[in-house]
Amino acid sequence: INVWDEKKRVMQSITANASNGLVTNYIAKFIKGGDGSLWVSSYQGGLLKMSKMESDIRNKTFTPVESEFGSEKAVSGGGSIWYSLYNELFRIDEKTLERSRIGSFNNLTNRRDVHCLHFSSDGMLLAGTQNGLISYNPRTDSATFHPIVTGNEVNIGNFTEDGEGNIIGVASNFIFRFNPDKAGADAS
């Protein structure tokens, strides 16, 4: 992990070793928790919570939270880290580090690959799958599959959200706007 120190105008590095808890240098994604904590998802190393920033970056340590997980399919929202493992959804509470499987979501995946996750500003978790997306409401523990029918196979690869809360999705050959109130997507 390379960290740029703007004041000193120098790049500092953190390398995996037994003393800092980072078990691999193969990083999939950085995740910023709702409480400002930093998390590292590492391939072959799992999910790790980083210690608070030290003045000397070499003193940074990592606490393993989930050893089996390591993926770019992870997001933060609602006081939790959400991630997909083997096409199922899991949640880790940021404070207690307790892990839970999200059964209502997992019942809907039906062997569909989960390609991406997004936690929206209105508190919904969205998962891009093949030929649709799954919206999960943590407040009601309910999930809904929203098919996207184009006549061809569609893999939803990414989501973003604009300043007005509109969810914009990207598939292999088009961009769409998702509107959960209308239970549908508008392609462009």
C-alpha positions in Angstrom: 0.0 0.0 0.0 1.5 3.3 -1.0 0.5 6.5 0.8 1.4 10.0 -0.4 2.5 12.4 2.3 1.7 15.8 0.8 3.5 17.8 3.6 6.7 15.9 3.2 6.1 15.3 -0.5 7.2 11.7 -0.2 5.5 8.4 -0.9 5.5 5.9 2.0 4.8 2.2 1.7 3.2 -0.4 3.8 4.3 -3.9 2.9 2.6 -7.1 4.1 4.4 -8.7 7.0 3.6 -10.7 10.2 4.0 -7.7 12.5 1.4 -5.4 10.9 -1.2 -8.0 10.1 -1.4 -7.4 6.4 -1.1 -10.9 4.9 -0.8 -10.0 1.2 0.1 -7.1 -1.0 -2.7 -8.0 -3.5 -5.3 -5.4 -2.7 -8.8 -5.6 -4.2 -10.4 -2.5 -2.7 -10.2 0.2 0.0 -13.5 0.9 1.8 -14.2 3.9 4.0 -16.6 3.0 6.8 -19.4 5.3 7.9 -17.4 6.1 11.1 -14.4 7.1 9.0 -12.5 3.8 9.6 -10.6 2.4 6.7 -10.9 -1.2 5.5 -8.9 -3.2 3.1 -10.2 -6.1 1.0 -7.3 -8.2 -0.1 -7.3 -11.2 -2.4 -5.9 -14.2 -0.6 -6.0 -12.2 2.6 -9.5 -11.4 3.5 -11.1 -8.2 4.9 -9.0 -6.2 7.3 -9.8 -3.1 9.4 -7.0 -0.6 9.4 -5.8 1.0 12.7 -6.0 4.8 13.0 -3.5 6.8 11.0 -0.2 7.1 12.7 2.3 9.9 12.0 4.7 7.2 10.9 2.8 5.1 8.3 5.1 2.1 9.1 3.3 1.8 12.4 0.0 1.1 10.7 -1.6 -2.2 11.7 -4.5 -4.3 10.3 -7.0 -6.4 12.1 -8.4 -9.4 10.2 -12.2 -9.5 10.3 -13.1 -12.0 7.6 -10.3 -14.4 6.4 -12.3 -16.0 3.5 -13.4 -12.8 1.8 -11.3 -10.7 -0.6 -13.1 -8.9 -3.4 -13.8 -5.6 -5.0 -17.5 -6.3 -4.3 -17.7 -4.5 -1.0 -19.4 -1.3 0.1 -20.1 0.7 3.3 -23.5 1.9 4.5 -25.8 1.9 7.4 -23.0 1.3 9.9 -21.9 -1.9 8.2 -19.6 -3.3 5.6 -21.5 -5.2 3.0 -19.8 -7.8 0.7 -20.6 -10.6 -1.7 -19.0 -13.9 -1.3 -19.9 -16.8 -3.5 -22.8 -14.8 -4.8 -24.3 -14.3 -1.4 -24.6 -11.1 0.6 -23.0 -10.7 4.0 -22.9 -7.8 6.5 -20.2 -6.9 9.1 -21.2 -4.5 11.8 -18.5 -1.8 11.9 -18.6 -1.5 15.7 -19.0 -5.1 16.9 -17.4 -6.8 13.8 -20.2 -9.3 13.9 -20.8 -11.1 10.6 -24.3 -12.0 9.4 -25.6 -13.7 6.2 -28.5 -11.9 4.5 -31.0 -14.7 3.8 -33.7 -12.6 2.1 -31.2 -11.3 -0.4 -29.5 -14.7 -0.9 -32.8 -16.4 -1.6 -33.2 -14.2 -4.7 -29.7 -14.6 -6.3 -30.8 -18.0 -7.6 -27.2 -18.8 -8.8 -26.9 -15.4 -10.5 -23.4 -13.9 -10.3 -23.3 -10.8 -8.2 -21.1 -8.3 -10.2 -21.2 -5.2 -8.1 -22.7 -3.6 -5.0 -23.8 0.0 -4.2 -25.2 1.4 -1.0 -27.5 4.3 -1.9 -28.1 7.6 0.0 -31.6 6.4 0.9 -30.2 3.4 2.7 -30.8 0.7 0.0 -28.2 -1.8 -1.1 -28.2 -2.6 -4.8 -26.5 -5.6 -6.4 -25.9 -5.9 -10.2 -26.5 -9.4 -11.5 -27.1 -11.0 -14.8 -30.2 -9.7 -16.5 -31.2 -7.5 -13.6 -30.5 -6.1 -10.2 -31.5 -6.9 -6.6 -32.5 -4.1 -4.2 -32.2 -4.9 -0.5 -33.8 -2.8 2.3 -31.9 -3.4 5.6 -34.7 -1.6 7.5 -37.3 -4.2 6.5 -34.9 -7.1 5.7 -36.6 -7.5 2.3 -35.1 -8.0 -1.2 -36.6 -7.6 -4.7 -35.3 -8.7 -8.0 -35.7 -6.2 -10.8 -35.3 -7.8 -14.2 -33.8 -5.9 -17.1 -35.1 -7.3 -20.3 -33.2 -6.4 -23.5 -33.4 -9.6 -25.6 -29.8 -10.3 -24.8 -27.8 -11.4 -21.8 -27.0 -8.3 -19.7 -24.4 -8.1 -16.9 -24.7 -5.1 -14.6 -21.1 -4.0 -13.9 -21.3 -0.9 -11.8 -23.6 1.7 -10.1 -23.1 5.3 -9.2 -25.5 7.9 -7.7 -25.9 11.5 -8.8 -26.4 14.5 -6.5 -30.2 14.1 -6.7 -30.2 10.4 -5.6 -30.7 8.9 -9.1 -29.1 5.5 -9.5 -27.1 5.2 -12.7 -26.1 1.7 -13.8 -23.7 0.4 -16.4 -24.1 -2.8 -18.3 -22.0 -4.3 -21.0 -23.6 -2.3 -23.8 -25.7 0.5 -22.3 -26.2 2.9 -19.4 -29.5 3.0 -17.4 -31.2 4.9 -14.7 -32.9 2.8 -12.0 -36.0 4.1 -10.3 -37.1 1.8 -7.4 -40.3 3.8 -7.0 -41.3 2.8 -10.6 -39.7 -0.7 -10.1 -37.9 -0.3 -13.4 -35.0 1.0 -15.4 -34.7 3.5 -18.2 -32.0 2.6 -20.8 -30.1 5.1 -22.8 
